[in-house]
Amino acid sequence: MFFWVRELAGWGLIGGSLVVLRIALNFAMNTRDPGIVEAAVILFAAMGLMRAGVLLIRMSTAARLSRLDVEPERRQ
């Protein structure tokens, strides 16, 4: 059951990274005072969030697949 929590946390991190990416785009696309350096720093943080989210989803998927592989052996 813990793998579902892990997967939801992963999807939450990916959603959060998309929000942070939007903030970085707002900094870069500002017509009065474009903040390219600030956008680059925020973009780096967003990529870290996305990488962590994908890692959690991959771990959750692997846990579910390994559990499916073990369950038929228990039934015998």
CYANA upper distance limits for C-alpha pairs under 8 A (distance plus 0.5 A):
  1 MET  CA      5 VAL  CA      7.86
  2 PHE  CA      6 ARG  CA      6.90
  3 PHE  CA      7 GLU  CA      6.58
  3 PHE  CA     59 MET  CA      8.48
  3 PHE  CA     60 SER  CA      5.40
  3 PHE  CA     61 THR  CA      8.29
  3 PHE  CA     63 ALA  CA      7.11
  3 PHE  CA     64 ARG  CA      7.51
  4 TRP  CA      8 LEU  CA      6.63
  4 TRP  CA     60 SER  CA      7.53
  5 VAL  CA      9 ALA  CA      6.61
  6 ARG  CA     10 GLY  CA      6.68
  6 ARG  CA     56 LEU  CA      6.49
  6 ARG  CA     57 ILE  CA      7.49
  6 ARG  CA     59 MET  CA      8.43
  6 ARG  CA     60 SER  CA      6.52
  7 GLU  CA     11 TRP  CA      6.77
  7 GLU  CA     56 LEU  CA      6.62
  7 GLU  CA     57 ILE  CA      5.45
  7 GLU  CA     60 SER  CA      6.05
  7 GLU  CA     61 THR  CA      8.37
  8 LEU  CA     12 GLY  CA      6.55
  9 ALA  CA     13 LEU  CA      6.65
  9 ALA  CA     53 GLY  CA      7.71
  9 ALA  CA     56 LEU  CA      7.81
 10 GLY  CA     14 ILE  CA      6.79
 10 GLY  CA     52 ALA  CA      7.66
 10 GLY  CA     53 GLY  CA      4.44
 10 GLY  CA     54 VAL  CA      6.76
 10 GLY  CA     55 LEU  CA      7.90
 10 GLY  CA     56 LEU  CA      5.45
 10 GLY  CA     57 ILE  CA      5.83
 11 TRP  CA     15 GLY  CA      6.64
 11 TRP  CA     53 GLY  CA      6.67
 11 TRP  CA     54 VAL  CA      8.38
 11 TRP  CA     57 ILE  CA      7.73
 12 GLY  CA     16 GLY  CA      6.57
 12 GLY  CA     53 GLY  CA      7.87
 13 LEU  CA     17 SER  CA      6.55
 13 LEU  CA     49 LEU  CA      6.37
 13 LEU  CA     50 MET  CA      6.88
 13 LEU  CA     52 ALA  CA      7.66
 13 LEU  CA     53 GLY  CA      5.39
 14 ILE  CA     18 LEU  CA      6.85
 14 ILE  CA     49 LEU  CA      7.14
 14 ILE  CA     50 MET  CA      5.50
 14 ILE  CA     53 GLY  CA      5.76
 14 ILE  CA     54 VAL  CA      7.77
 15 GLY  CA     19 VAL  CA      6.99
 16 GLY  CA     20 VAL  CA      6.75
 16 GLY  CA     49 LEU  CA      7.89
 17 SER  CA     21 LEU  CA      6.52
 17 SER  CA     46 ALA  CA      5.23
 17 SER  CA     47 MET  CA      7.52
 17 SER  CA     49 LEU  CA      5.93
 17 SER  CA     50 MET  CA      6.02
 18 LEU  CA     22 ARG  CA      6.77
 18 LEU  CA     46 ALA  CA      7.80
 19 VAL  CA     23 ILE  CA      6.96
 20 VAL  CA     24 ALA  CA      6.81
 20 VAL  CA     42 ILE  CA      7.50
 20 VAL  CA     43 LEU  CA      7.94
 20 VAL  CA     45 ALA  CA      8.43
 20 VAL  CA     46 ALA  CA      6.15
 21 LEU  CA     25 LEU  CA      6.73
 21 LEU  CA     42 ILE  CA      7.88
 21 LEU  CA     43 LEU  CA      6.57
 21 LEU  CA     46 ALA  CA      6.41
 22 ARG  CA     26 ASN  CA      6.74
 23 ILE  CA     27 PHE  CA      6.89
 23 ILE  CA     39 ALA  CA      8.43
 23 ILE  CA     42 ILE  CA      8.26
 24 ALA  CA     28 ALA  CA      6.78
 24 ALA  CA     38 GLU  CA      8.10
 24 ALA  CA     39 ALA  CA      5.02
 24 ALA  CA     40 ALA  CA      7.82
 24 ALA  CA     42 ILE  CA      6.14
 24 ALA  CA     43 LEU  CA      6.43
 25 LEU  CA     29 MET  CA      6.37
 25 LEU  CA     39 ALA  CA      7.34
 26 ASN  CA     30 ASN  CA      6.49
 27 PHE  CA     34 PRO  CA      6.55
 27 PHE  CA     35 GLY  CA      5.70
 27 PHE  CA     36 ILE  CA      7.49
 27 PHE  CA     38 GLU  CA      7.52
 27 PHE  CA     39 ALA  CA      6.03
 28 ALA  CA     34 PRO  CA      5.66
 28 ALA  CA     35 GLY  CA      5.82
 28 ALA  CA     36 ILE  CA      5.73
 28 ALA  CA     39 ALA  CA      6.17
 29 MET  CA     34 PRO  CA      6.61
 30 ASN  CA     34 PRO  CA      5.29
 30 ASN  CA     35 GLY  CA      7.88
 35 GLY  CA     39 ALA  CA      6.48
 36 ILE  CA     40 ALA  CA      6.67
 37 VAL  CA     41 VAL  CA      6.91
 38 GLU  CA     42 ILE  CA      6.76
 39 ALA  CA     43 LEU  CA      6.39
 40 ALA  CA     44 PHE  CA      6.69
 41 VAL  CA     45 ALA  CA      7.02
 42 ILE  CA     46 ALA  CA      6.71
 43 LEU  CA     47 MET  CA      6.69
 44 PHE  CA     48 GLY  CA      6.91
 45 ALA  CA     49 LEU  CA      6.85
 46 ALA  CA     50 MET  CA      6.66
 47 MET  CA     51 ARG  CA      6.54
 48 GLY  CA     52 ALA  CA      6.69
 49 LEU  CA     53 GLY  CA      6.65
 50 MET  CA     54 VAL  CA      6.66
 51 ARG  CA     55 LEU  CA      6.65
 52 ALA  CA     56 LEU  CA      6.80
 53 GLY  CA     57 ILE  CA      6.81
 54 VAL  CA     58 ARG  CA      6.60
 55 LEU  CA     59 MET  CA      6.66
 56 LEU  CA     60 SER  CA      6.60
 57 ILE  CA     61 THR  CA      6.63
 58 ARG  CA     62 ALA  CA      6.66
 59 MET  CA     63 ALA  CA      6.63
 60 SER  CA     64 ARG  CA      6.75
 61 THR  CA     65 LEU  CA      6.68
 62 ALA  CA     66 SER  CA      6.58
 63 ALA  CA     67 ARG  CA      6.60
 64 ARG  CA     68 LEU  CA      6.74
 65 LEU  CA     69 ASP  CA      6.77
 66 SER  CA     70 VAL  CA      6.85
 67 ARG  CA     71 GLU  CA      6.69
 68 LEU  CA     72 PRO  CA      7.93
 69 ASP  CA     73 GLU  CA      8.42
 70 VAL  CA     74 ARG  CA      7.35
 71 GLU  CA     75 ARG  CA      7.22
 72 PRO  CA     76 GLN  CA      7.53
